[in-house]
Amino acid sequence: MAASLLRFFSRILFRVEVRGLENLPAEDKLLIVANHESFLDGLLLGLFIPKKATFVVHTTVLKNWWFRQFLRLTPHLAVDPASPYAMKKVIKLLESGKNVVIFPEGRITLTGALMKVYDGPGFVAAKTGATILPVRIDGAAQSYFGRLSSHHPRKLHPKVTLTIMPTTSVIVPNASQYNLTTAKQRRRIAGEGMRGVMQKMLFQAQKNRTLFEAFLDAVDEYGSNYKLIEDLNETEETYQDLLKKSLALGKIASKASQPNETVGVLMPNITNTIALILGMSAFNRVPAMLNYTSGTAGMQNACIAANIKTVITSRKFIETAGLGSVVAHFKNLNIVYLEDLRTQFGMLDRAWLMGYALHYPRLAMETNQHDQPAVVLFTSGSEGKPKGVVHSHKSILANIAQIAAVLDFNPTDKMMMVLPVFHSFGFTGSFIALLNGIKINMFPSPLQYKVIPELIYDRGCTIFFATSTFLSNYAKFAHPYDFYKLRLVIAGAEKLNEEVRKTYAEKFGIRILEAYGATECAPGIAINTPMANLNGSVGQLVPGLEHKLALVSGINNGGLLHVKGENVMMGYYLFDAPGVLIPPQTDYGLGWYNTGDIVEIDKEGFVHIRGRVKRFAKVAGEMVSLEVVEQIANTAALGHQHAASSINDAQRGECIILFTTDKQLKREDLQMVAKNLGLPELAVARKIIAIEAIPLLGTGKTDYVTLKQMAESA
C-alpha cells in the first residue's frame, strides 16, 4: 500500500516515464546498475523497476531518518565502498540468485555527468558472471534532491525518465593475455569494464530528436534567461535571445529556399551563424558549411559536389574578410545576403514571431525527422578535392552524446570556440556547448595568436578546443597565467606535437587531452579523458563505436581502422556525382567507414595512430610512415615546424622530402636522432628543404597538397 502511494505521488511530482521495459529479462541474478543523480534514485528504481532486488547503499545513508524509513520497505545492504571486504557480501547475494541494485559511482553526481566509477561493482560482475542490467536515470539531478551546483537551474517538478538498456556483462580478464599478476590488476581491469558499461549506457539512452528539438530541450532545462553565447560584439545573449534569432533567421532563410534544400552558408564564427543553422534546422533546410579559406576553386568545387544552388552570406562579412573577388567569381550560384532578406521580414512575420513562434516553438517548426540530413560539412581537401559529408541530426547528436558520456561538461564551464563552424571539430564543439548549458565565446579566426590567450584569460574560459599547430602558436604569446582556469584542453584534427604537450604542462600546468576524429564521424572517434589518459595515444574509442582492423601489406604493426556507429555519416556528396548521396561501405559491409588510418589498439583500448595509408612511402621495398619522418625532425629541431612528402624515385621507389622552418637542420642530425630512437635509416628524409612557414589549411592542418606540388617542383 505504501509503495503504491509513493508510486502515485512520484508520477505526479516527477512525471516519471519508464522506457525500455522490453529489455527487462525474465530471469533473476541481475546486477542492476544505474547512474547516480539524486537522493531519489533508489526510491525511483525500487518503485518503477518491476524486479524485487536488494539495494546496496552507503553506510552514511542510514544516518538519515527519511532514508531509513524508505529502506524499511525494501531489502538493503549497507556497505562502505572504501572497505576491501564490502563487495564480498554483494557477491554472496548474487551467488544466491538474488537481484542486486548498485550505483557504481558510489556517490551522487556533482557535475551532472558520470563521476568516478569504483572497481568494486565491476569486480563483482566479473567474479559472479552476473547479468548486468543498466538503467539510465535522467532528470532527477535537476530536482532539489540532487547535488548540482547553484549554477545549474533546479526544478520543483522535473521530468524524470528511467531507461532500461539491454543486458550486458563484464568479462573476466584473461590473466595471461593482459599480463595480470595480481588480484588488484584484475580488479582494475574489471572496473574499467564497468566504466565502459556506464558510459555506453549514457550514450545509448539518448532519445531521437533533431538539432532544433535538442536546442529546445536545452532551453527548457537551463531556462530561457540563461546567458549562453557571446561573440565579438561583446553582448551576452540568452537562450531566449538565440531562440528568437533562430526563428527569425530560419523564417528569412525559408523565403530564399525550398524544404529539404541544401543551402550554402558562408558565415564566420558569430552568434548569427549559430542562429541561422538552428533556424534552418527548424524550417527543414540543410546548411552546407562552406570553407571560406579554401578560395574560389575550393568553394566552387564544394558547391558542385553538394549540388548547391543558393548561398546565404552577409555583406558585412564579405567586406570584412575581403572575399568580394572570391564571391564575384562564383558560377551558377544565387548569392543571398542576410541584409537584403531582413527587409522581407514584414509585420506579419514579426507578429508570427512575437505572438506565436516564440511561445510555441515546437508547433511553429516544420516537421523533420532525426534520420534526415542536418548539415553538410566538407573534408579539408588536404589530400584532394573536398567531399561533401552529409550528417543526419542523429549522427551529430550521437557524437555529442558520446563525448558527453566520457567528459564532465556542466553549466559552470565557459568555452572559447575559435575553430570555424565549417570545420567538424568547430561545428560539433559549438553544439556541445549549446546543448549542455556551457557558456560559449565565438571568435571568428583562430589565427589571432596574441588576442586569443588574452580573451581566454579575460573571459575565464575553462574549455578550449584547438589543433596542435594553433596551440603551439598560442603558447608563444600567452602569459603563464592566461590559461589559469582552463581545465579541459582538447587537441584534435592533427597529431599533437610532443613539444606542445610538454610546453603546456611546464608553462601552464595543463594536461592536453589528445583526440582523434574524422569529418565523416562528426568527428569524434577516440578521445583521452581525465579518467582515461595515455600520452602518445589518442585515447579510447567513444562509446557505441564498433571497429575492425584490416591487415595492410607491408605494415606489420597495426591495421587499417574501419568504424561503424550512430555518429558515422549518412554518406558523401562527390564532385563527380553532384547531389547523389553515396553511403559509407567497406569490405565489412554497409555503414562501415574506412578511416584511412593505420592504428594499433592496446589491451586497455587506447588507440595509437601510426599514420595514414596515403602518408606511407615505399622506400627500397619497405613501407615508411611520413609521420615517423616528421617525428624524427620534431625531436631533432625543437621549436620548429616540419612536414614530410614524397616523390617518385626510379631507383628507390619513392624519395622522402622534409620541409622545415629550421634552416640549420642537417641530414646528419636526423640520422643521429633516428639512431637514438631506434628507428630505421629509411625513416630519415633523403632531402631537406628549408622554407619560411609550413603551408596550412584554414582548419590548421598541414596543406599536404601544396607540399606535394612543392616537392615535385623542387
Order of alpha helices (4+ residues) and beta strands (2+ residues): alpha-beta-beta-alpha-beta-alpha-beta-alpha-beta-alpha-beta-beta-alpha-alpha-beta-beta-alpha-beta-alpha-beta-alpha-beta-alpha-alpha-beta-alpha-alpha-alpha-beta-beta-alpha-beta-alpha-beta-alpha-beta-alpha-beta-alpha-beta-beta-beta-beta-beta-beta-beta-beta-beta-beta-beta-beta-beta-alpha-beta-beta-alpha-beta-alpha
